[in-house]
């Protein structure tokens, strides 16, 4: 079973929603994610300046568990 904790550990912490969707074949929307920082940061996966996901809302966790 995949959890949000596994995603963030594999990515090294700072990962954007687009990279999560691409790597784990998900369809997370911005409303499914929690963004802790008030400003964009550099994604460790793609290197782009994006909003960094710090957690998942209930709907995002359900999507993750169904994969």
Biopython code that builds the backbone (N, CA, C, O; Angstrom):
import numpy as np
from Bio.PDB.StructureBuilder import StructureBuilder

atoms = [
    (1, "UNK", "N", (0.851, -1.179, 0.000)),
    (1, "UNK", "CA", (0.000, 0.000, 0.000)),
    (1, "UNK", "C", (0.896, 1.241, 0.000)),
    (1, "UNK", "O", (1.845, 1.335, 0.778)),
    (2, "UNK", "N", (0.584, 2.171, -0.868)),
    (2, "UNK", "CA", (1.372, 3.398, -0.988)),
    (2, "UNK", "C", (0.727, 4.498, -0.142)),
    (2, "UNK", "O", (-0.493, 4.660, -0.124)),
    (3, "UNK", "N", (1.570, 5.236, 0.547)),
    (3, "UNK", "CA", (1.083, 6.353, 1.347)),
    (3, "UNK", "C", (1.829, 7.621, 0.951)),
    (3, "UNK", "O", (2.839, 7.572, 0.249)),
    (4, "UNK", "N", (1.319, 8.741, 1.407)),
    (4, "UNK", "CA", (1.971, 10.016, 1.134)),
    (4, "UNK", "C", (3.366, 10.071, 1.720)),
    (4, "UNK", "O", (4.256, 10.703, 1.152)),
    (5, "UNK", "N", (3.563, 9.417, 2.844)),
    (5, "UNK", "CA", (4.875, 9.410, 3.484)),
    (5, "UNK", "C", (5.915, 8.750, 2.582)),
    (5, "UNK", "O", (7.054, 9.211, 2.503)),
    (6, "UNK", "N", (5.528, 7.679, 1.908)),
    (6, "UNK", "CA", (6.434, 6.978, 0.997)),
    (6, "UNK", "C", (6.814, 7.883, -0.172)),
    (6, "UNK", "O", (7.977, 7.920, -0.572)),
    (7, "UNK", "N", (5.856, 8.602, -0.714)),
    (7, "UNK", "CA", (6.128, 9.502, -1.837)),
    (7, "UNK", "C", (7.133, 10.570, -1.442)),
    (7, "UNK", "O", (8.080, 10.833, -2.183)),
    (8, "UNK", "N", (6.940, 11.182, -0.293)),
    (8, "UNK", "CA", (7.821, 12.262, 0.128)),
    (8, "UNK", "C", (9.205, 11.751, 0.508)),
    (8, "UNK", "O", (10.193, 12.460, 0.318)),
    (9, "UNK", "N", (9.295, 10.527, 1.043)),
    (9, "UNK", "CA", (10.605, 9.957, 1.363)),
    (9, "UNK", "C", (11.372, 9.626, 0.090)),
    (9, "UNK", "O", (12.573, 9.883, 0.006)),
    (10, "UNK", "N", (10.693, 9.062, -0.896)),
    (10, "UNK", "CA", (11.351, 8.710, -2.154)),
    (10, "UNK", "C", (11.816, 9.948, -2.908)),
    (10, "UNK", "O", (12.860, 9.922, -3.560)),
    (11, "UNK", "N", (11.058, 11.019, -2.826)),
    (11, "UNK", "CA", (11.384, 12.242, -3.556)),
    (11, "UNK", "C", (12.414, 13.102, -2.821)),
    (11, "UNK", "O", (12.998, 14.005, -3.420)),
    (12, "UNK", "N", (12.640, 12.841, -1.570)),
    (12, "UNK", "CA", (13.573, 13.664, -0.812)),
    (12, "UNK", "C", (12.908, 14.867, -0.182)),
    (12, "UNK", "O", (13.593, 15.751, 0.333)),
    (13, "UNK", "N", (11.587, 14.920, -0.211)),
    (13, "UNK", "CA", (10.863, 15.976, 0.484)),
    (13, "UNK", "C", (10.218, 17.002, -0.400)),
    (13, "UNK", "O", (9.002, 17.179, -0.337)),
    (14, "UNK", "N", (10.977, 17.686, -1.220)),
    (14, "UNK", "CA", (10.432, 18.790, -2.011)),
    (14, "UNK", "C", (10.066, 18.316, -3.409)),
    (14, "UNK", "O", (10.933, 18.154, -4.267)),
    (15, "UNK", "N", (8.769, 18.096, -3.632)),
    (15, "UNK", "CA", (8.302, 17.612, -4.929)),
    (15, "UNK", "C", (7.009, 18.342, -5.287)),
    (15, "UNK", "O", (6.192, 18.644, -4.416)),
    (16, "UNK", "N", (6.837, 18.617, -6.563)),
    (16, "UNK", "CA", (5.641, 19.325, -7.016)),
    (16, "UNK", "C", (4.541, 18.318, -7.396)),
    (16, "UNK", "O", (4.809, 17.129, -7.571)),
    (17, "UNK", "N", (3.340, 18.800, -7.516)),
    (17, "UNK", "CA", (2.187, 17.956, -7.837)),
    (17, "UNK", "C", (2.333, 17.299, -9.203)),
    (17, "UNK", "O", (1.962, 16.137, -9.371)),
    (18, "UNK", "N", (2.862, 18.016, -10.166)),
    (18, "UNK", "CA", (3.040, 17.459, -11.507)),
    (18, "UNK", "C", (3.960, 16.239, -11.488)),
    (18, "UNK", "O", (3.688, 15.248, -12.166)),
    (19, "UNK", "N", (5.030, 16.303, -10.727)),
    (19, "UNK", "CA", (5.957, 15.171, -10.644)),
    (19, "UNK", "C", (5.317, 13.990, -9.918)),
    (19, "UNK", "O", (5.541, 12.838, -10.293)),
    (20, "UNK", "N", (4.528, 14.265, -8.889)),
    (20, "UNK", "CA", (3.824, 13.186, -8.191)),
    (20, "UNK", "C", (2.873, 12.494, -9.159)),
    (20, "UNK", "O", (2.818, 11.265, -9.212)),
    (21, "UNK", "N", (2.126, 13.280, -9.921)),
    (21, "UNK", "CA", (1.191, 12.704, -10.886)),
    (21, "UNK", "C", (1.921, 11.872, -11.937)),
    (21, "UNK", "O", (1.459, 10.791, -12.302)),
    (22, "UNK", "N", (3.031, 12.358, -12.413)),
    (22, "UNK", "CA", (3.774, 11.670, -13.467)),
    (22, "UNK", "C", (4.428, 10.387, -12.943)),
    (22, "UNK", "O", (4.332, 9.342, -13.586)),
    (23, "UNK", "N", (5.082, 10.452, -11.800)),
    (23, "UNK", "CA", (5.812, 9.300, -11.272)),
    (23, "UNK", "C", (4.903, 8.189, -10.775)),
    (23, "UNK", "O", (5.218, 7.010, -10.939)),
    (24, "UNK", "N", (3.784, 8.549, -10.172)),
    (24, "UNK", "CA", (2.927, 7.553, -9.535)),
    (24, "UNK", "C", (1.617, 7.344, -10.283)),
    (24, "UNK", "O", (0.711, 6.684, -9.774)),
    (25, "UNK", "N", (1.509, 7.904, -11.494)),
    (25, "UNK", "CA", (0.340, 7.741, -12.353)),
    (25, "UNK", "C", (-0.952, 8.086, -11.600)),
    (25, "UNK", "O", (-1.905, 7.308, -11.581)),
    (26, "UNK", "N", (-0.957, 9.259, -10.990)),
    (26, "UNK", "CA", (-2.124, 9.755, -10.260)),
    (26, "UNK", "C", (-2.745, 10.909, -11.025)),
    (26, "UNK", "O", (-2.190, 11.379, -12.018)),
    (27, "UNK", "N", (-3.875, 11.353, -10.566)),
    (27, "UNK", "CA", (-4.522, 12.523, -11.163)),
    (27, "UNK", "C", (-4.892, 13.509, -10.060)),
    (27, "UNK", "O", (-6.045, 13.923, -9.935)),
    (28, "UNK", "N", (-3.895, 13.874, -9.267)),
    (28, "UNK", "CA", (-4.131, 14.823, -8.177)),
    (28, "UNK", "C", (-4.388, 16.211, -8.745)),
    (28, "UNK", "O", (-3.713, 16.662, -9.670)),
    (29, "UNK", "N", (-5.362, 16.863, -8.178)),
    (29, "UNK", "CA", (-5.676, 18.243, -8.531)),
    (29, "UNK", "C", (-5.112, 19.141, -7.436)),
    (29, "UNK", "O", (-4.794, 18.657, -6.349)),
    (30, "UNK", "N", (-4.981, 20.433, -7.700)),
    (30, "UNK", "CA", (-4.461, 21.331, -6.659)),
    (30, "UNK", "C", (-5.264, 21.276, -5.362)),
    (30, "UNK", "O", (-4.706, 21.463, -4.281)),
    (31, "UNK", "N", (-6.552, 21.024, -5.457)),
    (31, "UNK", "CA", (-7.382, 20.966, -4.251)),
    (31, "UNK", "C", (-7.151, 19.684, -3.447)),
    (31, "UNK", "O", (-7.603, 19.597, -2.305)),
    (32, "UNK", "N", (-6.462, 18.688, -4.010)),
    (32, "UNK", "CA", (-6.166, 17.442, -3.309)),
    (32, "UNK", "C", (-4.887, 17.541, -2.485)),
    (32, "UNK", "O", (-4.604, 16.660, -1.673)),
    (33, "UNK", "N", (-4.121, 18.595, -2.685)),
    (33, "UNK", "CA", (-2.806, 18.728, -2.057)),
    (33, "UNK", "C", (-2.778, 19.853, -1.031)),
    (33, "UNK", "O", (-3.565, 20.798, -1.087)),
    (34, "UNK", "N", (-1.852, 19.720, -0.100)),
    (34, "UNK", "CA", (-1.578, 20.779, 0.872)),
    (34, "UNK", "C", (-0.237, 21.410, 0.512)),
    (34, "UNK", "O", (0.748, 20.713, 0.267)),
    (35, "UNK", "N", (-0.220, 22.709, 0.484)),
    (35, "UNK", "CA", (0.992, 23.454, 0.168)),
    (35, "UNK", "C", (1.368, 24.255, 1.412)),
    (35, "UNK", "O", (0.718, 25.251, 1.728)),
    (36, "UNK", "N", (2.412, 23.824, 2.117)),
    (36, "UNK", "CA", (2.786, 24.439, 3.382)),
    (36, "UNK", "C", (3.468, 25.774, 3.235)),
    (36, "UNK", "O", (3.306, 26.658, 4.076)),
    (37, "UNK", "N", (4.231, 25.927, 2.169)),
    (37, "UNK", "CA", (4.968, 27.178, 1.969)),
    (37, "UNK", "C", (4.057, 28.197, 1.297)),
    (37, "UNK", "O", (3.214, 27.839, 0.475)),
    (38, "UNK", "N", (4.224, 29.423, 1.638)),
    (38, "UNK", "CA", (3.436, 30.485, 1.036)),
    (38, "UNK", "C", (4.019, 30.972, -0.282)),
    (38, "UNK", "O", (3.511, 31.924, -0.875)),
    (39, "UNK", "N", (5.063, 30.334, -0.732)),
    (39, "UNK", "CA", (5.740, 30.766, -1.950)),
    (39, "UNK", "C", (6.250, 29.520, -2.698)),
    (39, "UNK", "O", (6.463, 28.477, -2.081)),
    (40, "UNK", "N", (6.443, 29.624, -4.000)),
    (40, "UNK", "CA", (6.961, 28.480, -4.767)),
    (40, "UNK", "C", (8.406, 28.150, -4.396)),
    (40, "UNK", "O", (9.164, 29.009, -3.944)),
    (41, "UNK", "N", (8.760, 26.892, -4.598)),
    (41, "UNK", "CA", (10.125, 26.440, -4.352)),
    (41, "UNK", "C", (10.604, 25.597, -5.520)),
    (41, "UNK", "O", (9.864, 25.372, -6.478)),
    (42, "UNK", "N", (11.824, 25.140, -5.440)),
    (42, "UNK", "CA", (12.405, 24.330, -6.505)),
    (42, "UNK", "C", (12.090, 22.858, -6.235)),
    (42, "UNK", "O", (12.398, 22.332, -5.165)),
    (43, "UNK", "N", (11.482, 22.211, -7.206)),
    (43, "UNK", "CA", (11.165, 20.787, -7.113)),
    (43, "UNK", "C", (12.444, 19.987, -7.276)),
    (43, "UNK", "O", (13.213, 20.241, -8.204)),
    (44, "UNK", "N", (12.688, 19.026, -6.393)),
    (44, "UNK", "CA", (13.902, 18.216, -6.474)),
    (44, "UNK", "C", (13.864, 17.243, -7.644)),
    (44, "UNK", "O", (14.907, 16.785, -8.109)),
    (45, "UNK", "N", (12.683, 16.931, -8.111)),
    (45, "UNK", "CA", (12.559, 15.962, -9.195)),
    (45, "UNK", "C", (12.777, 16.593, -10.570)),
    (45, "UNK", "O", (13.595, 16.108, -11.351)),
    (46, "UNK", "N", (12.050, 17.671, -10.868)),
    (46, "UNK", "CA", (12.127, 18.268, -12.203)),
    (46, "UNK", "C", (12.971, 19.543, -12.250)),
    (46, "UNK", "O", (13.366, 19.974, -13.333)),
    (47, "UNK", "N", (13.251, 20.145, -11.108)),
    (47, "UNK", "CA", (14.075, 21.344, -11.062)),
    (47, "UNK", "C", (13.326, 22.629, -11.369)),
    (47, "UNK", "O", (13.927, 23.703, -11.384)),
    (48, "UNK", "N", (12.030, 22.536, -11.612)),
    (48, "UNK", "CA", (11.229, 23.726, -11.915)),
    (48, "UNK", "C", (10.788, 24.410, -10.625)),
    (48, "UNK", "O", (10.694, 23.782, -9.571)),
    (49, "UNK", "N", (10.523, 25.697, -10.729)),
    (49, "UNK", "CA", (10.001, 26.452, -9.590)),
    (49, "UNK", "C", (8.481, 26.277, -9.601)),
    (49, "UNK", "O", (7.788, 26.816, -10.463)),
    (50, "UNK", "N", (7.987, 25.524, -8.642)),
    (50, "UNK", "CA", (6.562, 25.186, -8.530)),
    (50, "UNK", "C", (6.144, 25.292, -7.072)),
    (50, "UNK", "O", (6.981, 25.454, -6.184)),
    (51, "UNK", "N", (4.845, 25.200, -6.839)),
    (51, "UNK", "CA", (4.357, 25.063, -5.475)),
    (51, "UNK", "C", (4.690, 23.654, -5.006)),
    (51, "UNK", "O", (4.382, 22.678, -5.690)),
    (52, "UNK", "N", (5.314, 23.548, -3.850)),
    (52, "UNK", "CA", (5.781, 22.272, -3.324)),
    (52, "UNK", "C", (4.702, 21.658, -2.438)),
    (52, "UNK", "O", (4.164, 22.313, -1.546)),
    (53, "UNK", "N", (4.399, 20.399, -2.700)),
    (53, "UNK", "CA", (3.384, 19.677, -1.930)),
    (53, "UNK", "C", (3.999, 19.232, -0.606)),
    (53, "UNK", "O", (5.058, 18.605, -0.581)),
    (54, "UNK", "N", (3.331, 19.561, 0.480)),
    (54, "UNK", "CA", (3.812, 19.150, 1.800)),
    (54, "UNK", "C", (2.924, 18.087, 2.430)),
    (54, "UNK", "O", (3.290, 17.499, 3.447)),
    (55, "UNK", "N", (1.765, 17.834, 1.839)),
    (55, "UNK", "CA", (0.857, 16.825, 2.355)),
    (55, "UNK", "C", (-0.324, 16.651, 1.425)),
    (55, "UNK", "O", (-0.451, 17.349, 0.419)),
    (56, "UNK", "N", (-1.176, 15.721, 1.770)),
    (56, "UNK", "CA", (-2.364, 15.452, 0.969)),
    (56, "UNK", "C", (-3.618, 15.598, 1.810)),
    (56, "UNK", "O", (-3.644, 15.218, 2.981)),
    (57, "UNK", "N", (-4.640, 16.145, 1.211)),
    (57, "UNK", "CA", (-5.939, 16.221, 1.870)),
    (57, "UNK", "C", (-6.579, 14.836, 1.816)),
    (57, "UNK", "O", (-6.028, 13.932, 1.187)),
    (58, "UNK", "N", (-7.709, 14.655, 2.451)),
    (58, "UNK", "CA", (-8.379, 13.357, 2.509)),
    (58, "UNK", "C", (-8.651, 12.808, 1.116)),
    (58, "UNK", "O", (-8.424, 11.626, 0.859)),
    (59, "UNK", "N", (-9.128, 13.645, 0.227)),
    (59, "UNK", "CA", (-9.431, 13.200, -1.136)),
    (59, "UNK", "C", (-8.165, 12.726, -1.861)),
    (59, "UNK", "O", (-8.207, 11.738, -2.594)),
    (60, "UNK", "N", (-7.067, 13.409, -1.665)),
    (60, "UNK", "CA", (-5.803, 13.010, -2.256)),
    (60, "UNK", "C", (-5.297, 11.691, -1.688)),
    (60, "UNK", "O", (-4.756, 10.860, -2.418)),
    (61, "UNK", "N", (-5.475, 11.501, -0.382)),
    (61, "UNK", "CA", (-5.065, 10.241, 0.259)),
    (61, "UNK", "C", (-5.888, 9.079, -0.261)),
    (61, "UNK", "O", (-5.366, 7.980, -0.450)),
    (62, "UNK", "N", (-7.162, 9.310, -0.490)),
    (62, "UNK", "CA", (-8.024, 8.244, -1.030)),
    (62, "UNK", "C", (-7.585, 7.870, -2.439)),
    (62, "UNK", "O", (-7.523, 6.688, -2.776)),
    (63, "UNK", "N", (-7.283, 8.862, -3.258)),
    (63, "UNK", "CA", (-6.793, 8.583, -4.610)),
    (63, "UNK", "C", (-5.502, 7.776, -4.572)),
    (63, "UNK", "O", (-5.290, 6.875, -5.384)),
    (64, "UNK", "N", (-4.655, 8.108, -3.628)),
    (64, "UNK", "CA", (-3.379, 7.408, -3.487)),
    (64, "UNK", "C", (-3.591, 5.964, -3.044)),
    (64, "UNK", "O", (-2.930, 5.058, -3.552)),
    (65, "UNK", "N", (-4.495, 5.746, -2.113)),
    (65, "UNK", "CA", (-4.749, 4.394, -1.619)),
    (65, "UNK", "C", (-5.407, 3.505, -2.664)),
    (65, "UNK", "O", (-5.248, 2.285, -2.631)),
    (66, "UNK", "N", (-6.132, 4.096, -3.575)),
    (66, "UNK", "CA", (-6.806, 3.304, -4.602)),
    (66, "UNK", "C", (-5.855, 2.864, -5.709)),
    (66, "UNK", "O", (-6.240, 2.069, -6.567)),
    (67, "UNK", "N", (-4.638, 3.356, -5.709)),
    (67, "UNK", "CA", (-3.647, 2.952, -6.724)),
    (67, "UNK", "C", (-2.910, 1.743, -6.293)),
    (67, "UNK", "O", (-2.040, 1.260, -7.017)),
]
sb = StructureBuilder()
sb.init_structure("model")
sb.init_model(0)
sb.init_chain("A")
sb.init_seg("    ")
for serial, (resi, resn, name, xyz) in enumerate(atoms, 1):
    if name == "N":
        sb.init_residue(resn, " ", resi, " ")
    sb.init_atom(name, np.array(xyz, "f"), 0.0, 1.0, " ", f" {name:<3s}", serial, name[0])
structure = sb.get_structure()
